[in-house]
């Protein structure tokens, strides 16, 4: 029979996929937007951002920026055993289109305010933070990642998937990837609605189809470009169960092998495509136990971490049921719910 302490540990879980935008970030931008190149307007939880000349028409909402509401709506999850929550920025506002100086200032503002937000709210739900890095420049990105991890206590950064402004496999970003390897930082690849052309569709399909497509593009490019061969120790966490990549890895592998003698497609990956699947980590945001079980069989349960997408409309409020219904062993389930996040993020158990 399990002791009370052992039972408590088995019931705990960590959510690696949640978002928050501290109100102090918005207040700082309102006071003095010039250093950051970011303007904000609106109120009562609905704020619209403009980065340089690009206006983001999709506004924020109260759960994302209202600290009291953010924690109030977590009460039931804490009662279910939610032990910690990993929070990152809204992925549509990384600021990659800004000039390098302003991009670096924007990321510094967010990272330091996220660190303060976490320190100011140790209860009822301890938070773990993923910050931002200015990927306009590999050197600046490396410096800010180092600051975020070593000075702000964050565990890594969010990278917006498939960013049109930044080729993630470009030579300029090599210092950033090397820094991320050295620090053991977690790089959370998360899509932003609207990056993929032609997916502005009715029925919310820009999200339903477009979001996992963006993650798929990014992960496949990391593989095809040889990025993961150059930096095999990167800790890359893919949102939404890796998009379509695990399902379509055979297609990628077939074309890589077929192209190898001629090199017409420019593939630079050195291993069989399926081997790269186990070099990524994946959140569990698939909303379906059968699909989650197949993903675990394909990549290994050690690569899966519980994620909910709180507080967005796609938030999975059946997360525990989905994971526990996947037909995995108790050890595998406990790893997905708790221990894999502890290991990846270097958390205390």
LINUR-V21397 format. One record per residue. N is the residue number from 1. RES is the residue in one letter. PSI is psi in whole degrees, -180 to 180 (NA if undefined). D_FIRST is the distance of its C-alpha to the first C-alpha in Angstrom with 1 decimal. Layout:
n=N res=RES psi=PSI d_first=D_FIRST
n=N res=RES psi=PSI d_first=D_FIRST
This chain:
n=1 res=X psi=135 d_first=0.0
n=2 res=X psi=143 d_first=3.8
n=3 res=X psi=162 d_first=6.5
n=4 res=X psi=-37 d_first=9.4
n=5 res=X psi=-44 d_first=11.5
n=6 res=X psi=-41 d_first=9.6
n=7 res=X psi=-39 d_first=9.4
n=8 res=X psi=-41 d_first=13.0
n=9 res=X psi=-37 d_first=14.1
n=10 res=X psi=-29 d_first=13.0
n=11 res=X psi=-11 d_first=15.0
n=12 res=X psi=150 d_first=18.0
n=13 res=X psi=158 d_first=21.0
n=14 res=X psi=131 d_first=24.5
n=15 res=X psi=113 d_first=27.7
n=16 res=X psi=0 d_first=30.3
n=17 res=X psi=91 d_first=33.1
n=18 res=X psi=161 d_first=34.6
n=19 res=X psi=148 d_first=38.1
n=20 res=X psi=150 d_first=39.8
n=21 res=X psi=98 d_first=43.4
n=22 res=X psi=137 d_first=43.8
n=23 res=X psi=-28 d_first=46.7
n=24 res=X psi=-25 d_first=48.2
n=25 res=X psi=-47 d_first=49.0
n=26 res=X psi=-41 d_first=51.0
n=27 res=X psi=-40 d_first=52.7
n=28 res=X psi=-40 d_first=53.7
n=29 res=X psi=-36 d_first=55.3
n=30 res=X psi=-36 d_first=57.2
n=31 res=X psi=-42 d_first=58.6
n=32 res=X psi=87 d_first=59.8
n=33 res=X psi=-20 d_first=59.2
n=34 res=X psi=-46 d_first=61.8
n=35 res=X psi=-24 d_first=59.8
n=36 res=X psi=-18 d_first=57.1
n=37 res=X psi=23 d_first=59.4
n=38 res=X psi=123 d_first=57.0
n=39 res=X psi=148 d_first=58.2
n=40 res=X psi=141 d_first=56.1
n=41 res=X psi=162 d_first=57.3
n=42 res=X psi=-168 d_first=56.0
n=43 res=X psi=177 d_first=53.8
n=44 res=X psi=44 d_first=51.2
n=45 res=X psi=-15 d_first=48.5
n=46 res=X psi=99 d_first=50.8
n=47 res=X psi=140 d_first=52.2
n=48 res=X psi=132 d_first=54.3
n=49 res=X psi=148 d_first=54.6
n=50 res=X psi=121 d_first=57.6
n=51 res=X psi=107 d_first=57.2
n=52 res=X psi=-118 d_first=60.8
n=53 res=X psi=1 d_first=62.5
n=54 res=X psi=114 d_first=59.5
n=55 res=X psi=131 d_first=58.4
n=56 res=X psi=103 d_first=54.9
n=57 res=X psi=-22 d_first=55.6
n=58 res=X psi=116 d_first=52.0
n=59 res=X psi=164 d_first=51.1
n=60 res=X psi=179 d_first=47.9
n=61 res=X psi=166 d_first=46.1
n=62 res=X psi=-44 d_first=44.6
n=63 res=X psi=-24 d_first=40.9
n=64 res=X psi=-31 d_first=41.8
n=65 res=X psi=-17 d_first=44.0
n=66 res=X psi=107 d_first=43.1
n=67 res=X psi=-43 d_first=40.5
n=68 res=X psi=-44 d_first=39.6
n=69 res=X psi=-37 d_first=39.2
n=70 res=X psi=-48 d_first=37.2
n=71 res=X psi=-33 d_first=34.5
n=72 res=X psi=-40 d_first=34.9
n=73 res=X psi=-2 d_first=34.0
n=74 res=X psi=-8 d_first=30.9
n=75 res=X psi=-44 d_first=29.2
n=76 res=X psi=-33 d_first=27.4
n=77 res=X psi=-38 d_first=26.1
n=78 res=X psi=-40 d_first=24.8
n=79 res=X psi=-27 d_first=23.0
n=80 res=X psi=-3 d_first=21.4
n=81 res=X psi=6 d_first=20.1
n=82 res=X psi=117 d_first=23.3
n=83 res=X psi=-40 d_first=23.0
n=84 res=X psi=157 d_first=26.5
n=85 res=X psi=132 d_first=29.5
n=86 res=X psi=118 d_first=32.0
n=87 res=X psi=143 d_first=35.4
n=88 res=X psi=173 d_first=38.7
n=89 res=X psi=163 d_first=42.2
n=90 res=X psi=122 d_first=43.7
n=91 res=X psi=-8 d_first=44.7
n=92 res=X psi=-2 d_first=48.2
n=93 res=X psi=50 d_first=49.4
n=94 res=X psi=-20 d_first=48.9
n=95 res=X psi=25 d_first=52.6
n=96 res=X psi=-21 d_first=53.5
n=97 res=X psi=-7 d_first=57.0
n=98 res=X psi=155 d_first=57.9
n=99 res=X psi=153 d_first=60.2
n=100 res=X psi=-43 d_first=58.3
n=101 res=X psi=-46 d_first=58.9
n=102 res=X psi=-37 d_first=57.9
n=103 res=X psi=-42 d_first=54.9
n=104 res=X psi=-40 d_first=53.7
n=105 res=X psi=-40 d_first=54.3
n=106 res=X psi=-46 d_first=52.4
n=107 res=X psi=-40 d_first=49.3
n=108 res=X psi=-42 d_first=49.6
n=109 res=X psi=-50 d_first=49.8
n=110 res=X psi=-45 d_first=46.7
n=111 res=X psi=-43 d_first=44.6
n=112 res=X psi=-36 d_first=45.5
n=113 res=X psi=-34 d_first=45.0
n=114 res=X psi=-41 d_first=41.6
n=115 res=X psi=-42 d_first=40.6
n=116 res=X psi=-42 d_first=41.9
n=117 res=X psi=-44 d_first=40.2
n=118 res=X psi=-44 d_first=36.8
n=119 res=X psi=-34 d_first=37.5
n=120 res=X psi=-12 d_first=38.7
n=121 res=X psi=66 d_first=35.6
n=122 res=X psi=-21 d_first=32.4
n=123 res=X psi=157 d_first=30.9
n=124 res=X psi=-7 d_first=29.6
n=125 res=X psi=107 d_first=28.9
n=126 res=X psi=138 d_first=29.5
n=127 res=X psi=151 d_first=31.8
n=128 res=X psi=138 d_first=32.5
n=129 res=X psi=144 d_first=36.1
n=130 res=X psi=125 d_first=38.0
n=131 res=X psi=-147 d_first=41.8
n=132 res=X psi=154 d_first=45.1
n=133 res=X psi=143 d_first=47.5
n=134 res=X psi=97 d_first=51.2
n=135 res=X psi=8 d_first=51.4
n=136 res=X psi=-23 d_first=55.2
n=137 res=X psi=128 d_first=55.3
n=138 res=X psi=-40 d_first=53.1
n=139 res=X psi=-46 d_first=54.0
n=140 res=X psi=-39 d_first=53.5
n=141 res=X psi=-41 d_first=50.2
n=142 res=X psi=-44 d_first=49.0
n=143 res=X psi=-42 d_first=50.1
n=144 res=X psi=-36 d_first=48.4
n=145 res=X psi=-44 d_first=45.1
n=146 res=X psi=-42 d_first=45.3
n=147 res=X psi=-44 d_first=46.0
n=148 res=X psi=-42 d_first=43.2
n=149 res=X psi=-49 d_first=40.6
n=150 res=X psi=-32 d_first=41.9
n=151 res=X psi=-31 d_first=43.5
n=152 res=X psi=-10 d_first=41.8
n=153 res=X psi=16 d_first=38.2
n=154 res=X psi=161 d_first=37.9
n=155 res=X psi=3 d_first=35.9
n=156 res=X psi=-153 d_first=38.6
n=157 res=X psi=162 d_first=40.8
n=158 res=X psi=137 d_first=41.3
n=159 res=X psi=124 d_first=44.0
n=160 res=X psi=129 d_first=45.7
n=161 res=X psi=143 d_first=45.8
n=162 res=X psi=46 d_first=49.2
n=163 res=X psi=129 d_first=51.3
n=164 res=X psi=-24 d_first=54.9
n=165 res=X psi=-19 d_first=56.1
n=166 res=X psi=110 d_first=54.0
n=167 res=X psi=110 d_first=53.8
n=168 res=X psi=-20 d_first=50.4
n=169 res=X psi=10 d_first=51.6
n=170 res=X psi=151 d_first=54.8
n=171 res=X psi=-32 d_first=55.9
n=172 res=X psi=-26 d_first=56.1
n=173 res=X psi=0 d_first=52.3
n=174 res=X psi=-41 d_first=51.7
n=175 res=X psi=-35 d_first=51.3
n=176 res=X psi=-48 d_first=48.7
n=177 res=X psi=-38 d_first=46.6
n=178 res=X psi=-40 d_first=47.0
n=179 res=X psi=-43 d_first=45.9
n=180 res=X psi=-40 d_first=42.8
n=181 res=X psi=-47 d_first=41.8
n=182 res=X psi=-40 d_first=42.5
n=183 res=X psi=-17 d_first=40.5
n=184 res=X psi=27 d_first=37.5
n=185 res=X psi=148 d_first=38.0
n=186 res=X psi=131 d_first=36.5
n=187 res=X psi=107 d_first=39.2
n=188 res=X psi=106 d_first=38.3
n=189 res=X psi=115 d_first=40.8
n=190 res=X psi=129 d_first=41.2
n=191 res=X psi=162 d_first=44.1
n=192 res=X psi=135 d_first=46.6
n=193 res=X psi=128 d_first=48.2
n=194 res=X psi=-1 d_first=51.7
n=195 res=X psi=-31 d_first=51.8
n=196 res=X psi=118 d_first=52.4
n=197 res=X psi=145 d_first=56.0
n=198 res=X psi=2 d_first=56.5
n=199 res=X psi=21 d_first=53.2
n=200 res=X psi=79 d_first=54.4
n=201 res=X psi=160 d_first=53.8
n=202 res=X psi=177 d_first=53.4
n=203 res=X psi=26 d_first=50.2
n=204 res=X psi=20 d_first=48.3
n=205 res=X psi=-22 d_first=48.5
n=206 res=X psi=-30 d_first=49.3
n=207 res=X psi=-51 d_first=45.7
n=208 res=X psi=-45 d_first=44.1
n=209 res=X psi=-42 d_first=46.0
n=210 res=X psi=-41 d_first=47.5
n=211 res=X psi=-54 d_first=44.4
n=212 res=X psi=-25 d_first=42.5
n=213 res=X psi=-42 d_first=46.0
n=214 res=X psi=-42 d_first=46.5
n=215 res=X psi=-41 d_first=43.2
n=216 res=X psi=-45 d_first=44.2
n=217 res=X psi=-48 d_first=47.6
n=218 res=X psi=-48 d_first=46.2
n=219 res=X psi=-42 d_first=43.6
n=220 res=X psi=-36 d_first=46.1
n=221 res=X psi=-37 d_first=48.7
n=222 res=X psi=-37 d_first=46.4
n=223 res=X psi=-56 d_first=46.0
n=224 res=X psi=-33 d_first=49.6
n=225 res=X psi=-10 d_first=51.2
n=226 res=X psi=8 d_first=49.4
n=227 res=X psi=-42 d_first=47.8
n=228 res=X psi=-19 d_first=44.5
n=229 res=X psi=-38 d_first=46.3
n=230 res=X psi=-30 d_first=48.0
n=231 res=X psi=71 d_first=44.9
n=232 res=X psi=-11 d_first=41.9
n=233 res=X psi=11 d_first=39.6
n=234 res=X psi=141 d_first=39.8
n=235 res=X psi=88 d_first=36.7
n=236 res=X psi=120 d_first=37.8
n=237 res=X psi=119 d_first=35.6
n=238 res=X psi=130 d_first=37.1
n=239 res=X psi=160 d_first=36.8
n=240 res=X psi=45 d_first=36.4
n=241 res=X psi=22 d_first=34.6
n=242 res=X psi=12 d_first=37.7
n=243 res=X psi=-136 d_first=40.2
n=244 res=X psi=0 d_first=41.8
n=245 res=X psi=-50 d_first=41.7
n=246 res=X psi=-34 d_first=38.8
n=247 res=X psi=-30 d_first=40.4
n=248 res=X psi=15 d_first=43.9
n=249 res=X psi=-30 d_first=43.2
n=250 res=X psi=-39 d_first=45.0
n=251 res=X psi=-46 d_first=48.1
n=252 res=X psi=-47 d_first=48.1
n=253 res=X psi=-40 d_first=47.5
n=254 res=X psi=-46 d_first=50.3
n=255 res=X psi=-35 d_first=52.8
n=256 res=X psi=-48 d_first=51.9
n=257 res=X psi=-41 d_first=52.5
n=258 res=X psi=-33 d_first=55.7
n=259 res=X psi=-14 d_first=57.1
n=260 res=X psi=-43 d_first=56.4
n=261 res=X psi=-35 d_first=59.9
n=262 res=X psi=-36 d_first=61.9
n=263 res=X psi=24 d_first=59.8
n=264 res=X psi=-31 d_first=61.4
n=265 res=X psi=-8 d_first=58.3
n=266 res=X psi=16 d_first=57.7
n=267 res=X psi=137 d_first=54.1
n=268 res=X psi=6 d_first=53.1
n=269 res=X psi=147 d_first=49.5
n=270 res=X psi=-15 d_first=49.1
n=271 res=X psi=166 d_first=46.0
n=272 res=X psi=139 d_first=45.2
n=273 res=X psi=-37 d_first=44.3
n=274 res=X psi=-26 d_first=40.8
n=275 res=X psi=-28 d_first=39.8
n=276 res=X psi=-24 d_first=40.4
n=277 res=X psi=-37 d_first=37.7
n=278 res=X psi=2 d_first=35.0
n=279 res=X psi=-9 d_first=36.9
n=280 res=X psi=160 d_first=36.1
n=281 res=X psi=157 d_first=33.1
n=282 res=X psi=138 d_first=32.7
n=283 res=X psi=171 d_first=31.4
n=284 res=X psi=18 d_first=29.8
n=285 res=X psi=68 d_first=32.6
n=286 res=X psi=-13 d_first=33.5
n=287 res=X psi=17 d_first=32.5
n=288 res=X psi=122 d_first=31.5
n=289 res=X psi=-39 d_first=28.3
n=290 res=X psi=-43 d_first=30.4
n=291 res=X psi=-37 d_first=32.5
n=292 res=X psi=-41 d_first=29.5
n=293 res=X psi=-42 d_first=28.1
n=294 res=X psi=-40 d_first=31.5
n=295 res=X psi=-42 d_first=31.8
n=296 res=X psi=-40 d_first=28.5
n=297 res=X psi=-33 d_first=29.8
n=298 res=X psi=-42 d_first=33.2
n=299 res=X psi=-13 d_first=32.3
n=300 res=X psi=136 d_first=28.7
n=301 res=X psi=-21 d_first=25.7
n=302 res=X psi=-16 d_first=26.1
n=303 res=X psi=1 d_first=29.3
n=304 res=X psi=139 d_first=28.0
n=305 res=X psi=140 d_first=27.2
n=306 res=X psi=131 d_first=26.6
n=307 res=X psi=142 d_first=29.9
n=308 res=X psi=-22 d_first=31.3
n=309 res=X psi=27 d_first=35.0
n=310 res=X psi=139 d_first=34.8
n=311 res=X psi=30 d_first=37.2
n=312 res=X psi=166 d_first=39.6
n=313 res=X psi=-25 d_first=40.3
n=314 res=X psi=8 d_first=38.3
n=315 res=X psi=128 d_first=35.1
n=316 res=X psi=99 d_first=32.2
n=317 res=X psi=2 d_first=30.4
n=318 res=X psi=26 d_first=28.3
n=319 res=X psi=-49 d_first=26.9
n=320 res=X psi=-42 d_first=23.2
n=321 res=X psi=-40 d_first=23.9
n=322 res=X psi=-47 d_first=26.2
n=323 res=X psi=-45 d_first=23.7
n=324 res=X psi=-19 d_first=20.7
n=325 res=X psi=7 d_first=23.2
n=326 res=X psi=-2 d_first=24.6
n=327 res=X psi=23 d_first=22.5
n=328 res=X psi=166 d_first=21.2
n=329 res=X psi=164 d_first=18.0
n=330 res=X psi=-41 d_first=15.0
n=331 res=X psi=-46 d_first=16.1
n=332 res=X psi=-42 d_first=19.7
n=333 res=X psi=-45 d_first=19.0
n=334 res=X psi=-39 d_first=17.3
n=335 res=X psi=-46 d_first=20.3
n=336 res=X psi=-41 d_first=22.7
n=337 res=X psi=-31 d_first=21.4
n=338 res=X psi=-59 d_first=21.0
n=339 res=X psi=-32 d_first=21.2
n=340 res=X psi=-38 d_first=24.5
n=341 res=X psi=-40 d_first=26.2
n=342 res=X psi=-46 d_first=25.0
n=343 res=X psi=-46 d_first=26.5
n=344 res=X psi=-44 d_first=29.7
n=345 res=X psi=-4 d_first=30.6
n=346 res=X psi=42 d_first=29.6
n=347 res=X psi=157 d_first=27.4
n=348 res=X psi=137 d_first=25.2
n=349 res=X psi=NA d_first=21.5
